[in-house]
């Protein structure tokens, strides 16, 4: 019978039969080499019913192909296995649902703890010795950071980059945050300034503070005493760079890592393309 007649027998659309043919589930009994018309046998309707039911039950194309060569007992067992898997998945969803509120509460507490720890570390930091930054200016930076974090808490969002407080994109990366994009290995970034063996950033800050608009990466490898205050360190230098480049369209990312040789190292990289 023609594909149209066979589709009527199976109560389906001819397009469904063409699809089953294309994926190798149900080939026509005959294809006219001259016209390309497909013809089916009535017995193939039984195969169609198997395919349709297995597909509705969620079996994949490959699974259906395998089951078509099995007897009804094997197919019934496959349905039982599918039901068991679905019930297990349903139990898992119910378990997740039961723990959802607890998990949400726990992560919010962790966010608050992290936020408070960051603020406490920044507040206890003295930027004058390292950067020559006046305490009044530092307090103003603290106010902006706390405001930024408070807004994040109110809207239940992830702690944003501190640059949002200054209207810029600032990213703080550390060895504990490997998911942060590493500009150090990005071929688009090129070293435009570097300093090695220094003691304090303020001694060479004027040499690189002013930069043209663009995207930059600050790569610090510092001694343990500086790394202990990595977050405060990074936010202070970024705040100073923003102030020195006010009005420019620029983005800064900062990486802080422990030095390997006991000396302090710094590289400024710029995205060139």
N, C-alpha and C positions, 0 to 999 in steps of 0.2 A: 504494500500500500504506500501511497505518497506520504511525504512528511506531514502534509496538512491533515490527511486522514488519520495518521498515527498519532499526531498531536491531539486530535479530537478524541481518539480512543483513550489516551492517557490523561486527558483533561489538563493539558499544558499548552504553553506557547511554542510554536515551531522554533523560536529563537533559543529556547531552553534545550531542545534537541540538538541544535547546531552547536551550542556550548558544550554539551556532553560529548559530542563528536570531537570537538577541538581538543578537549583535555583527555581523550581516550577512554571515557567511561562507557559510552554506548555508540558504537559505530553502526551506520546503516548496513542492512543486509546486502544492499547493492547500491552502487552509484553509476548512473548512466555516463559512460565515457564521452558521449557526444554532447549531451545537454547538461550534465553535472547534477541532474536531479537525484535526490536521495530517496531510497525505497526501504521500507521496514517490514519485518514479519510480525504477525500478531503475537507470536511467542515472546518477542522482545519487550512486550508490555510488562511482563513479569519482572524483567531486569530493571525496567524503568522504575517500577514501584519500589524495588529494593534500593535503588540509587536515591530516589526522592526521600525515602524515610531515613536512610542513613545520613543524608545531607542535613535534613531537618534536626537530627539528633546531634549534629555538630561534628560529625566525622570529617576528617580531611579528605581531599581527593585521593591521596596515596592510600589512606586507610580504606576508603571505599573500594578502590581497585583490588586491594588484597582480599576484602571480604566478599566480593562478587564471586570469587573462586571457592568460597567456603559454603558448607551446608547451613541449613536453617538453625541447627543446634549451635554451631560456632557463632553465627550472627547473634543469636539470642544471648550467648555469653558475652559477646562484645558490647551489647546493650547493657548488660548487668555491670560490666566493668566501667562503662561510661557513667552509669547512674552512681556507682560507688565513688568515682572521682568527683562528680558534681556535688554529691553530698558532703564529701570531705572538704571541698572548696567552700561550700556553704557554711560548714562549721567554722572554717578559718575566718570567713567574713564576720560571722557572729562574734568570734573571739576578738577580732580587731575592733568591732563596734563597741564591745563592752569595755575595752581599754582605751578607747579614743580620747575621752575627756581627761583621763588620768595622764595619758601621754602628752596631751596639749598643755595641761597644767605643769607637768614636769619640764617641758622644753621652755615654757615661759619663765619658770623659775631660774633655769640655767641661763637664759638670756639676761635676766635681771642681774644675776650674780656676775656674769661677764661684764655687763655694763657698769656695775658698781665697782668692779675690780679695775676696769680701765680708768674710770674717773678718779678713783683713789690713787692710782699710780701716777696719773697726770698731775693731780693736785700736789702730790708730795715731791714732784720733780722740781729741781732748781735749774732753770735754763740759762742763768747768767754766766756761769763758769764755762759752759760748753759753747754757747751761742752768742753771749753778750746781749741777750734779750732782757729788756726791762721787765720787772715783775708786773707792772701795770698792764703792759702789752700782753703778757702771758695770761693774766687774769681775764682779759678780754677774749683771748682765744678759748680759754676754758668755758666761758659763758656761752660761746657759740657752739662748742662741742656738746655741752650739757643740753642746750636747747635742741640741737639736732637729735640727740638720743631720746629726749623726752617726746619729741614728735613721733619718733619711731615707736616708742612704747605705746603712745595713744592710739596709733593706727595698727598696732600689732604686726608691724613689719619687721623684716630682718634688719639688724643694725646696719645703717647705711655707711657708705664711705664718708669719712670725716670731711671730705671736700664739699659735700652738699652744704655744709654750714657756711662755706665761703663762695658758693655758687660755681664750684669747679669740681672736676672729677679727680679725687685723690684716692689712691689705693695703697693700703699697707700690706705688704707681703712678708712672711717670715718662713722659717724652716718648718713651722707647724701648720702652714697653710699652702700645701703643694698645689691645690686646685687653682690658685691665683695665676693668671697668665704670666709666663716668665719672659719679660722683655729682654733679659740678658742673652737668651739664645735665639731671639727673633732676628732673622737676617735684615729686617727692615730698620732695625735700630743700630746706630753707629755711635761709638764713643766720641764725644766732642770735648770732654774735659776729664782729667783724672788727677788724683793727688794721693801720694802714698807716704806712710810713716809719720803722719801728722798726729798732734796731741789734742787739739781742739778745733772744732769746725769754724769757729769765729775767726781763726787765724788766716783762713783762705776763702771764707764765704764771699767776700767782695769779688773774687776772681771768677765766680760762676753764677752769682746771684741773678744778674740781669740776663734774660734770654729772650730770643724772638718767639713769636707765637708758634705753637706746635705741640707735639706730644713728646714727653720726656720720661726717662726712667732714672731714678737715683739708686745706685747700688752701693751700699755701705757694708764693709766687713770690719767689725769693730771688736774691741776687747770686751771682756766679761762685764766690767763695770758699766760700760755704755749699753751693752746688750740687755742688761738687767732692766733697763728702762726703755726698751725698744719702741713701745707704742708712743710714749711721751717724746722720745727722741725724734721719731719720724714725723709726728704731728707738729713739732716745733719747727723743724727745718722746712716742712711744707708750708707752714704759716708764713715763715719769713720769705720764702720764695714767692708766694702769692702776693705779699705786700710789695716786694721788689718789682713785680711784673704786673701791677694793677692795670686793668684795662686791656690786657692782651688776651687773646684767645689761646689758652694753653692748658694742657693736661699733664699732671704729674703722677707718677707711680713710684712707690718707694719700697725697696727691699733692704731688710736689715738681717745680717747673718753674723755668726761668730767668726772672728778671724782665725786663720789656720797657722799663722806664723808669729802671733803676739803683737803684730803691728796693725795700725789702722789704715784702711784703704778705702778710697772712694772713686767711683766712676759715674760720670753723667753721660747718659745715652740719649740720642734724639732719633725719632722716627723720620727716616728720609724718604720713604715711599710707601 
